[in-house]
């Protein structure tokens, strides 16, 4: 599995700096007014504001367990809510309605099938010139941002990348193999033959070059 830290897929940092809290997670006065107008309880107000600020920063809706407590506490203080107020929903329907409100406000669409199709097309095209998994995922993320679509889960992108890269690499290898003459194929096969010393010609080819000039 590709490390998410090596890609542009945004996650919360392990250590949240105070500057980042104030810069990215402080709701503006207009945002606070908007959230209050759309909420019917303090818990929903906190949950909606958190969803908005997290979406603005990450480009997606994180699971509740992903959100650092320090972010929850910061947004709660900004809204001047009591310490006992938690970002909880009365029902899944309310949570989904809040996500719809945030997407509409931010001008981002939620069309999973279309997002996966766009990501797959971007990865397939890039895989002919790039082979690093993180590079392919980043190409897909960039294309989704341009299309104003919410990205799939990272595990989905990672699985897509692995499948597509394998398919494209297979096509590249097959094309090269077809272009080789019988003599070329025989020479490649001979590289794998282990000699008396327990080494093959491939082992010798992989050996690092000697330092030059010699010490």
N, C-alpha and C positions, 0 to 999 in steps of 0.2 A: 504494500500500500504506500502511495506517495505521501510524504510528510506535508501536512497542510501548511506548515510554516514556510515551506519552499515555494508556495504559490501565492497568487494575489487574492485567494479566497480569504475574506476577512474573519478573524476570530478575535476574541478578547485577549489582551496581553496577560501574561502570567502575573505581572506586577503593574497595576494601574497607577499612573502618575497623577498627581493632583492637577497639573496643567491640562492633561488630557481629559480629566473629569469635567473641568470647567469649560474647556474649549468645545467638546463634542457632546456632552450629556446635560448641559444646562439648557432647559427650555426657555425660549424667548417669551416675552410677555404675550405676544400674539398667539404663540403655540399653547401657552397655558390657558388662555381664554378659550381657544378652540377646543382643547381637551375637556375643559369644564362644561362647555355647551353640549358636548357629545356624551357626557357621563352622567349617571344617575346615582353614583355612590363614590365615596372617597377611594375605596378599593379599586373601582373601575377607572377612576381618574388617574391613579398612580399607574395602573396596568397599561392604560392607553398611552400615557405620556412616555413610559418606558419603551413601549412598542415603537412609538414614533422615533425617539432618539436613537434606539438601537438600530432601527431600520435605516435611518439616515447615515449612521456610521458604518454598519456592516453590509448594507444592501440586501438584508434578509431578516427574517424573524428568528432570533435564537430561541432555543428551548429555555424554559425558566431556570433549569439547573445550570445553564451556561452563564447566565448573567451574574457577574460578581456582586456580592452583597454591598460592596462599596458604591457601586453604580446605583443600586436600588436606594441606598441611604441618601446619596447625593440628590437624586431626583425627588425623593420624599421631602428633603429639606427645602429644595427650591420651590416646591408646591406648598410649603408650610403645613404639612400634614403631620399628625401625631405619630409617634414612634410605633404605635400598635397597628398602624395601617399597613396592610400587606397587599402586594399586587396580585389579587386573586379574582377569578371570574365566577359569577353565579352559575354559568353554564357554558359548554363549548360553543353554543350559538353566539353568545356575547363575545367570546374571544375571536371568533371568525368575523363577526361584524366589525370589530375593531381593526382587524387586519385589512378588511375591505376599505375602511375609512382611511387608513394610513397609505395604502397603495394609491387610492384615488388622489389624496393630497399630494403625494410625491410623484404622481404621473408614471407609475410603474405598473405593468400588467402582470397578471398571474395566469399563465397559460402553460402548464407543465409539459404537455405534448409538444407544443411549438418550441419551447425553450430547449428541450432535449434534442429536437430535430436540428435547430440552429447550432447547438453545441457540437453535435455529431458531424455536421457538415464542416464546421470550422476546424475541428480536430482532424478530420480526414484529409482536408486540404493541407494542413500544416504538417501532418505526419510524413509527407513526402520529402520534406526538407528539414524537419526537426525530429529528434528521437528521445529527447528528455521528457519524461512524463509531466513534470511541472510546467514545461514550456507549452505543452499541448493543452493542459488545463487552463493556463493563463490566456491562451489564444481564445478559448471558448468563453471565458469570463469577459474578456474585452468585447467580444461580439455580442454577448447578452446585454452588456451595459449599453452598447450602441442601439440595441433593439428595444431598450427600456423594458426588459423582462426580468422578473425575479429568478435568480439562478436555482437549479436543483440542489439537493443536498450534496455535500462534498463527496460522500460515499458513492453517489450516483455518477458524478463526474469522473471520479477515480476509476470506477468500474468501466465506464464508457471508454476512457483513455486506454486502459489496458487492452480491451477488446479491439479497438480501432487500430492501435499501434501494431498489435500482432497481425491483423489482417493486412495492413499496408506493408509491413516488413515482409510478410509472406509473399506478396505480389512482387516486391522489389527483388527478393531472393530468387523467385521463380523466373523473372525476366533475365536476371544475370545468368542463371543456370542454362536457360535456353540459348543464350548467345555464346556460350562456351563450346569450343570444339571438343571432339572426343579426346584429343590429346591433352587439352587443357583440363578436362575433367579427371583424366588419369593422373595428371600431375598433382591436382588438388587432393585426390584420394591418397596419393603416395605420402603426402605430408603427415598423415595420421599413422603411418606404419612405424611401429616401435623397433628400434635397432638393437644391436647387442648390448649397448650401454644402458638400455632402459629408457632411452630418450627418442623422441620422434623429431623429424625436421620442423614440425610445428613448434615444439618446445624450444628449438634453437632460434626460430624466428621471433619468438616472444621474449627472448632473453634481452635485457636492457643493453644498449651499446656501451662499449668501454669508454672511459673518460679520455678526452683528447684535449691537449696533448697529455701523454702519460706523466704521472707524477714522478 
